[in-house]
Amino acid sequence: KDNLCALGKWIYGDGEKHRDAPHYVNLVAKHANFHRCAGDVVRKVESHDKAGAMSMLKGEFSAAAKETVTAIMDLKKEIE
């Protein structure tokens, strides 16, 4: 769930005042994707697919994390 972490609580709480900002919309999407990737990593670990989990951590999950950070910084610049 992307609304339970600190960033998600902000996005769906106080951050909603920025919902008309293009970078807010992008952040919502990137953050949701980050959580989907995290869930995929957990599912791989739970199914004992250590190699698959490591591959995701180094690839798709890492990219999703970086994209989320970039989206945060872009929104910050936009609303300042």
Backbone as XML, in Angstrom:
<?xml version="1.0"?>
<chain id="A" units="angstrom">
  <residue number="1" name="LYS">
    <atom name="N" x="0.850" y="-1.177" z="0.000"/>
    <atom name="CA" x="0.000" y="0.000" z="0.000"/>
    <atom name="C" x="0.888" y="1.230" z="0.000"/>
  </residue>
  <residue number="2" name="ASP">
    <atom name="N" x="0.594" y="2.140" z="-0.889"/>
    <atom name="CA" x="1.452" y="3.312" z="-1.015"/>
    <atom name="C" x="0.986" y="4.490" z="-0.168"/>
  </residue>
  <residue number="3" name="ASN">
    <atom name="N" x="0.005" y="4.264" z="0.689"/>
    <atom name="CA" x="-0.490" y="5.367" z="1.508"/>
    <atom name="C" x="-0.160" y="5.207" z="2.988"/>
  </residue>
  <residue number="4" name="LEU">
    <atom name="N" x="0.652" y="4.221" z="3.346"/>
    <atom name="CA" x="0.947" y="3.960" z="4.746"/>
    <atom name="C" x="2.336" y="4.412" z="5.176"/>
  </residue>
  <residue number="5" name="CYS">
    <atom name="N" x="3.260" y="4.568" z="4.244"/>
    <atom name="CA" x="4.599" y="5.040" z="4.589"/>
    <atom name="C" x="4.542" y="6.554" z="4.791"/>
  </residue>
  <residue number="6" name="ALA">
    <atom name="N" x="5.613" y="7.134" z="5.294"/>
    <atom name="CA" x="5.639" y="8.581" z="5.571"/>
    <atom name="C" x="5.367" y="9.402" z="4.316"/>
  </residue>
  <residue number="7" name="LEU">
    <atom name="N" x="5.995" y="9.032" z="3.206"/>
    <atom name="CA" x="5.778" y="9.777" z="1.971"/>
    <atom name="C" x="4.331" y="9.614" z="1.498"/>
  </residue>
  <residue number="8" name="GLY">
    <atom name="N" x="3.817" y="8.426" z="1.548"/>
    <atom name="CA" x="2.436" y="8.183" z="1.126"/>
    <atom name="C" x="1.438" y="8.955" z="1.972"/>
  </residue>
  <residue number="9" name="LYS">
    <atom name="N" x="1.695" y="9.022" z="3.278"/>
    <atom name="CA" x="0.802" y="9.793" z="4.155"/>
    <atom name="C" x="0.818" y="11.266" z="3.766"/>
  </residue>
  <residue number="10" name="TRP">
    <atom name="N" x="1.991" y="11.775" z="3.391"/>
    <atom name="CA" x="2.080" y="13.172" z="2.953"/>
    <atom name="C" x="1.365" y="13.351" z="1.610"/>
  </residue>
  <residue number="11" name="ILE">
    <atom name="N" x="1.646" y="12.449" z="0.665"/>
    <atom name="CA" x="1.045" y="12.551" z="-0.674"/>
    <atom name="C" x="-0.479" y="12.612" z="-0.573"/>
  </residue>
  <residue number="12" name="TYR">
    <atom name="N" x="-1.053" y="11.713" z="0.215"/>
    <atom name="CA" x="-2.504" y="11.621" z="0.304"/>
    <atom name="C" x="-3.087" y="12.465" z="1.442"/>
  </residue>
  <residue number="13" name="GLY">
    <atom name="N" x="-2.215" y="13.209" z="2.116"/>
    <atom name="CA" x="-2.656" y="14.104" z="3.181"/>
    <atom name="C" x="-2.361" y="15.542" z="2.780"/>
  </residue>
  <residue number="14" name="ASP">
    <atom name="N" x="-1.411" y="16.147" z="3.471"/>
    <atom name="CA" x="-1.061" y="17.549" z="3.216"/>
    <atom name="C" x="-0.630" y="17.806" z="1.774"/>
  </residue>
  <residue number="15" name="GLY">
    <atom name="N" x="-0.017" y="16.841" z="1.158"/>
    <atom name="CA" x="0.473" y="17.015" z="-0.209"/>
    <atom name="C" x="-0.617" y="17.176" z="-1.246"/>
  </residue>
  <residue number="16" name="GLU">
    <atom name="N" x="-1.825" y="16.764" z="-0.922"/>
    <atom name="CA" x="-2.922" y="16.854" z="-1.885"/>
    <atom name="C" x="-3.224" y="18.287" z="-2.318"/>
  </residue>
  <residue number="17" name="LYS">
    <atom name="N" x="-2.768" y="19.245" z="-1.539"/>
    <atom name="CA" x="-2.983" y="20.644" z="-1.943"/>
    <atom name="C" x="-2.209" y="20.979" z="-3.217"/>
  </residue>
  <residue number="18" name="HIS">
    <atom name="N" x="-1.277" y="20.087" z="-3.600"/>
    <atom name="CA" x="-0.485" y="20.274" z="-4.819"/>
    <atom name="C" x="-0.967" y="19.381" z="-5.961"/>
  </residue>
  <residue number="19" name="ARG">
    <atom name="N" x="-2.150" y="18.786" z="-5.818"/>
    <atom name="CA" x="-2.628" y="17.787" z="-6.787"/>
    <atom name="C" x="-2.749" y="18.303" z="-8.211"/>
  </residue>
  <residue number="20" name="ASP">
    <atom name="N" x="-2.841" y="19.609" z="-8.397"/>
    <atom name="CA" x="-2.932" y="20.164" z="-9.749"/>
    <atom name="C" x="-1.556" y="20.396" z="-10.384"/>
  </residue>
  <residue number="21" name="ALA">
    <atom name="N" x="-0.517" y="20.218" z="-9.613"/>
    <atom name="CA" x="0.848" y="20.406" z="-10.127"/>
    <atom name="C" x="1.261" y="19.173" z="-10.921"/>
  </residue>
  <residue number="22" name="PRO">
    <atom name="N" x="1.793" y="19.371" z="-12.129"/>
    <atom name="CA" x="2.215" y="18.225" z="-12.941"/>
    <atom name="C" x="3.199" y="17.300" z="-12.218"/>
  </residue>
  <residue number="23" name="HIS">
    <atom name="N" x="4.087" y="17.865" z="-11.438"/>
    <atom name="CA" x="5.068" y="17.022" z="-10.749"/>
    <atom name="C" x="4.443" y="16.228" z="-9.591"/>
  </residue>
  <residue number="24" name="TYR">
    <atom name="N" x="3.341" y="16.699" z="-9.049"/>
    <atom name="CA" x="2.628" y="15.937" z="-8.021"/>
    <atom name="C" x="2.073" y="14.659" z="-8.639"/>
  </residue>
  <residue number="25" name="VAL">
    <atom name="N" x="1.449" y="14.793" z="-9.781"/>
    <atom name="CA" x="0.873" y="13.635" z="-10.479"/>
    <atom name="C" x="1.976" y="12.616" z="-10.789"/>
  </residue>
  <residue number="26" name="ASN">
    <atom name="N" x="3.120" y="13.102" z="-11.224"/>
    <atom name="CA" x="4.248" y="12.228" z="-11.516"/>
    <atom name="C" x="4.743" y="11.528" z="-10.245"/>
  </residue>
  <residue number="27" name="LEU">
    <atom name="N" x="4.813" y="12.279" z="-9.149"/>
    <atom name="CA" x="5.257" y="11.678" z="-7.887"/>
    <atom name="C" x="4.309" y="10.573" z="-7.444"/>
  </residue>
  <residue number="28" name="VAL">
    <atom name="N" x="3.026" y="10.796" z="-7.544"/>
    <atom name="CA" x="2.052" y="9.767" z="-7.159"/>
    <atom name="C" x="2.312" y="8.486" z="-7.955"/>
  </residue>
  <residue number="29" name="ALA">
    <atom name="N" x="2.519" y="8.619" z="-9.248"/>
    <atom name="CA" x="2.751" y="7.447" z="-10.103"/>
    <atom name="C" x="4.072" y="6.756" z="-9.774"/>
  </residue>
  <residue number="30" name="LYS">
    <atom name="N" x="5.131" y="7.534" z="-9.618"/>
    <atom name="CA" x="6.444" y="6.943" z="-9.324"/>
    <atom name="C" x="6.450" y="6.271" z="-7.960"/>
  </residue>
  <residue number="31" name="HIS">
    <atom name="N" x="5.806" y="6.884" z="-6.989"/>
    <atom name="CA" x="5.749" y="6.324" z="-5.644"/>
    <atom name="C" x="4.944" y="5.015" z="-5.635"/>
  </residue>
  <residue number="32" name="ALA">
    <atom name="N" x="3.830" y="4.997" z="-6.347"/>
    <atom name="CA" x="3.025" y="3.766" z="-6.435"/>
    <atom name="C" x="3.835" y="2.652" z="-7.104"/>
  </residue>
  <residue number="33" name="ASN">
    <atom name="N" x="4.575" y="2.985" z="-8.155"/>
    <atom name="CA" x="5.410" y="1.992" z="-8.831"/>
    <atom name="C" x="6.491" y="1.461" z="-7.895"/>
  </residue>
  <residue number="34" name="PHE">
    <atom name="N" x="7.091" y="2.343" z="-7.103"/>
    <atom name="CA" x="8.091" y="1.917" z="-6.121"/>
    <atom name="C" x="7.499" y="0.864" z="-5.188"/>
  </residue>
  <residue number="35" name="HIS">
    <atom name="N" x="6.290" y="1.100" z="-4.705"/>
    <atom name="CA" x="5.658" y="0.143" z="-3.806"/>
    <atom name="C" x="5.313" y="-1.167" z="-4.519"/>
  </residue>
  <residue number="36" name="ARG">
    <atom name="N" x="4.912" y="-1.090" z="-5.786"/>
    <atom name="CA" x="4.654" y="-2.325" z="-6.551"/>
    <atom name="C" x="5.943" y="-3.143" z="-6.665"/>
  </residue>
  <residue number="37" name="CYS">
    <atom name="N" x="7.041" y="-2.471" z="-6.962"/>
    <atom name="CA" x="8.331" y="-3.160" z="-7.078"/>
    <atom name="C" x="8.739" y="-3.784" z="-5.740"/>
  </residue>
  <residue number="38" name="ALA">
    <atom name="N" x="8.552" y="-3.036" z="-4.666"/>
    <atom name="CA" x="8.891" y="-3.565" z="-3.342"/>
    <atom name="C" x="8.079" y="-4.821" z="-3.052"/>
  </residue>
  <residue number="39" name="GLY">
    <atom name="N" x="6.804" y="-4.795" z="-3.386"/>
    <atom name="CA" x="5.958" y="-5.967" z="-3.194"/>
    <atom name="C" x="6.431" y="-7.151" z="-4.020"/>
  </residue>
  <residue number="40" name="ASP">
    <atom name="N" x="6.890" y="-6.885" z="-5.237"/>
    <atom name="CA" x="7.415" y="-7.962" z="-6.095"/>
    <atom name="C" x="8.670" y="-8.575" z="-5.486"/>
  </residue>
  <residue number="41" name="VAL">
    <atom name="N" x="9.522" y="-7.734" z="-4.914"/>
    <atom name="CA" x="10.736" y="-8.243" z="-4.262"/>
    <atom name="C" x="10.341" y="-9.144" z="-3.091"/>
  </residue>
  <residue number="42" name="VAL">
    <atom name="N" x="9.415" y="-8.704" z="-2.280"/>
    <atom name="CA" x="8.972" y="-9.493" z="-1.128"/>
    <atom name="C" x="8.387" y="-10.825" z="-1.590"/>
  </residue>
  <residue number="43" name="ARG">
    <atom name="N" x="7.565" y="-10.793" z="-2.635"/>
    <atom name="CA" x="6.984" y="-12.047" z="-3.140"/>
    <atom name="C" x="8.075" y="-13.015" z="-3.620"/>
  </residue>
  <residue number="44" name="LYS">
    <atom name="N" x="9.113" y="-12.492" z="-4.254"/>
    <atom name="CA" x="10.209" y="-13.355" z="-4.704"/>
    <atom name="C" x="10.936" y="-13.969" z="-3.502"/>
  </residue>
  <residue number="45" name="VAL">
    <atom name="N" x="11.168" y="-13.162" z="-2.482"/>
    <atom name="CA" x="11.819" y="-13.682" z="-1.280"/>
    <atom name="C" x="10.950" y="-14.764" z="-0.634"/>
  </residue>
  <residue number="46" name="GLU">
    <atom name="N" x="9.660" y="-14.493" z="-0.532"/>
    <atom name="CA" x="8.745" y="-15.461" z="0.090"/>
    <atom name="C" x="8.648" y="-16.759" z="-0.701"/>
  </residue>
  <residue number="47" name="SER">
    <atom name="N" x="8.884" y="-16.685" z="-2.012"/>
    <atom name="CA" x="8.840" y="-17.904" z="-2.827"/>
    <atom name="C" x="10.234" y="-18.513" z="-2.978"/>
  </residue>
  <residue number="48" name="HIS">
    <atom name="N" x="11.166" y="-18.041" z="-2.158"/>
    <atom name="CA" x="12.540" y="-18.564" z="-2.114"/>
    <atom name="C" x="13.303" y="-18.320" z="-3.410"/>
  </residue>
  <residue number="49" name="ASP">
    <atom name="N" x="12.950" y="-17.279" z="-4.127"/>
    <atom name="CA" x="13.654" y="-16.892" z="-5.355"/>
    <atom name="C" x="14.644" y="-15.774" z="-5.019"/>
  </residue>
  <residue number="50" name="LYS">
    <atom name="N" x="15.704" y="-16.170" z="-4.317"/>
    <atom name="CA" x="16.695" y="-15.194" z="-3.864"/>
    <atom name="C" x="17.361" y="-14.498" z="-5.047"/>
  </residue>
  <residue number="51" name="ALA">
    <atom name="N" x="17.675" y="-15.241" z="-6.075"/>
    <atom name="CA" x="18.328" y="-14.646" z="-7.248"/>
    <atom name="C" x="17.405" y="-13.635" z="-7.923"/>
  </residue>
  <residue number="52" name="GLY">
    <atom name="N" x="16.140" y="-13.976" z="-8.026"/>
    <atom name="CA" x="15.174" y="-13.060" z="-8.628"/>
    <atom name="C" x="15.010" y="-11.798" z="-7.804"/>
  </residue>
  <residue number="53" name="ALA">
    <atom name="N" x="14.981" y="-11.957" z="-6.480"/>
    <atom name="CA" x="14.858" y="-10.797" z="-5.591"/>
    <atom name="C" x="16.080" y="-9.898" z="-5.721"/>
  </residue>
  <residue number="54" name="MET">
    <atom name="N" x="17.260" y="-10.506" z="-5.741"/>
    <atom name="CA" x="18.493" y="-9.720" z="-5.872"/>
    <atom name="C" x="18.540" y="-8.999" z="-7.215"/>
  </residue>
  <residue number="55" name="SER">
    <atom name="N" x="18.101" y="-9.670" z="-8.245"/>
    <atom name="CA" x="18.071" y="-9.061" z="-9.571"/>
    <atom name="C" x="17.144" y="-7.847" z="-9.584"/>
  </residue>
  <residue number="56" name="MET">
    <atom name="N" x="15.976" y="-7.989" z="-8.967"/>
    <atom name="CA" x="15.039" y="-6.860" z="-8.895"/>
    <atom name="C" x="15.615" y="-5.723" z="-8.065"/>
  </residue>
  <residue number="57" name="LEU">
    <atom name="N" x="16.254" y="-6.058" z="-6.945"/>
    <atom name="CA" x="16.823" y="-5.014" z="-6.091"/>
    <atom name="C" x="17.858" y="-4.191" z="-6.847"/>
  </residue>
  <residue number="58" name="LYS">
    <atom name="N" x="18.647" y="-4.867" z="-7.655"/>
    <atom name="CA" x="19.709" y="-4.186" z="-8.407"/>
    <atom name="C" x="19.174" y="-3.483" z="-9.648"/>
  </residue>
  <residue number="59" name="GLY">
    <atom name="N" x="18.036" y="-3.920" z="-10.132"/>
    <atom name="CA" x="17.503" y="-3.390" z="-11.379"/>
    <atom name="C" x="16.249" y="-2.559" z="-11.190"/>
  </residue>
  <residue number="60" name="GLU">
    <atom name="N" x="15.100" y="-3.196" z="-11.348"/>
    <atom name="CA" x="13.818" y="-2.505" z="-11.365"/>
    <atom name="C" x="13.535" y="-1.740" z="-10.064"/>
  </residue>
  <residue number="61" name="PHE">
    <atom name="N" x="13.815" y="-2.353" z="-8.915"/>
    <atom name="CA" x="13.556" y="-1.689" z="-7.640"/>
    <atom name="C" x="14.458" y="-0.477" z="-7.469"/>
  </residue>
  <residue number="62" name="SER">
    <atom name="N" x="15.720" y="-0.641" z="-7.793"/>
    <atom name="CA" x="16.670" y="0.480" z="-7.688"/>
    <atom name="C" x="16.246" y="1.632" z="-8.595"/>
  </residue>
  <residue number="63" name="ALA">
    <atom name="N" x="15.827" y="1.314" z="-9.807"/>
    <atom name="CA" x="15.380" y="2.344" z="-10.748"/>
    <atom name="C" x="14.125" y="3.037" z="-10.217"/>
  </residue>
  <residue number="64" name="ALA">
    <atom name="N" x="13.205" y="2.275" z="-9.653"/>
    <atom name="CA" x="11.975" y="2.855" z="-9.118"/>
    <atom name="C" x="12.275" y="3.782" z="-7.940"/>
  </residue>
  <residue number="65" name="ALA">
    <atom name="N" x="13.230" y="3.386" z="-7.108"/>
    <atom name="CA" x="13.612" y="4.232" z="-5.974"/>
    <atom name="C" x="14.207" y="5.552" z="-6.468"/>
  </residue>
  <residue number="66" name="LYS">
    <atom name="N" x="15.095" y="5.466" z="-7.445"/>
    <atom name="CA" x="15.720" y="6.673" z="-7.992"/>
    <atom name="C" x="14.686" y="7.575" z="-8.659"/>
  </residue>
  <residue number="67" name="GLU">
    <atom name="N" x="13.758" y="6.986" z="-9.387"/>
    <atom name="CA" x="12.713" y="7.766" z="-10.050"/>
    <atom name="C" x="11.813" y="8.461" z="-9.021"/>
  </residue>
  <residue number="68" name="THR">
    <atom name="N" x="11.569" y="7.800" z="-7.905"/>
    <atom name="CA" x="10.753" y="8.403" z="-6.859"/>
    <atom name="C" x="11.475" y="9.588" z="-6.230"/>
  </residue>
  <residue number="69" name="VAL">
    <atom name="N" x="12.751" y="9.433" z="-5.965"/>
    <atom name="CA" x="13.535" y="10.540" z="-5.401"/>
    <atom name="C" x="13.564" y="11.718" z="-6.374"/>
  </residue>
  <residue number="70" name="THR">
    <atom name="N" x="13.761" y="11.428" z="-7.639"/>
    <atom name="CA" x="13.757" y="12.495" z="-8.652"/>
    <atom name="C" x="12.404" y="13.201" z="-8.676"/>
  </residue>
  <residue number="71" name="ALA">
    <atom name="N" x="11.320" y="12.440" z="-8.589"/>
    <atom name="CA" x="9.974" y="13.021" z="-8.592"/>
    <atom name="C" x="9.756" y="13.901" z="-7.366"/>
  </residue>
  <residue number="72" name="ILE">
    <atom name="N" x="10.281" y="13.495" z="-6.224"/>
    <atom name="CA" x="10.189" y="14.313" z="-5.008"/>
    <atom name="C" x="10.909" y="15.644" z="-5.233"/>
  </residue>
  <residue number="73" name="MET">
    <atom name="N" x="12.120" y="15.569" z="-5.756"/>
    <atom name="CA" x="12.912" y="16.775" z="-5.969"/>
    <atom name="C" x="12.264" y="17.696" z="-7.011"/>
  </residue>
  <residue number="74" name="ASP">
    <atom name="N" x="11.695" y="17.108" z="-8.046"/>
    <atom name="CA" x="11.018" y="17.911" z="-9.078"/>
    <atom name="C" x="9.805" y="18.646" z="-8.495"/>
  </residue>
  <residue number="75" name="LEU">
    <atom name="N" x="9.025" y="17.962" z="-7.667"/>
    <atom name="CA" x="7.873" y="18.606" z="-7.056"/>
    <atom name="C" x="8.338" y="19.689" z="-6.098"/>
  </residue>
  <residue number="76" name="LYS">
    <atom name="N" x="9.370" y="19.402" z="-5.339"/>
    <atom name="CA" x="9.888" y="20.401" z="-4.398"/>
    <atom name="C" x="10.255" y="21.688" z="-5.135"/>
  </residue>
  <residue number="77" name="LYS">
    <atom name="N" x="10.964" y="21.545" z="-6.243"/>
    <atom name="CA" x="11.349" y="22.722" z="-7.050"/>
    <atom name="C" x="10.122" y="23.456" z="-7.579"/>
  </residue>
  <residue number="78" name="GLU">
    <atom name="N" x="9.129" y="22.689" z="-8.001"/>
    <atom name="CA" x="7.929" y="23.288" z="-8.578"/>
    <atom name="C" x="7.133" y="24.086" z="-7.560"/>
  </residue>
  <residue number="79" name="ILE">
    <atom name="N" x="7.062" y="23.631" z="-6.334"/>
    <atom name="CA" x="6.197" y="24.299" z="-5.366"/>
    <atom name="C" x="6.929" y="25.342" z="-4.517"/>
  </residue>
  <residue number="80" name="GLU">
    <atom name="N" x="8.223" y="25.419" z="-4.650"/>
    <atom name="CA" x="8.969" y="26.433" z="-3.883"/>
    <atom name="C" x="8.881" y="27.789" z="-4.501"/>
  </residue>
</chain>
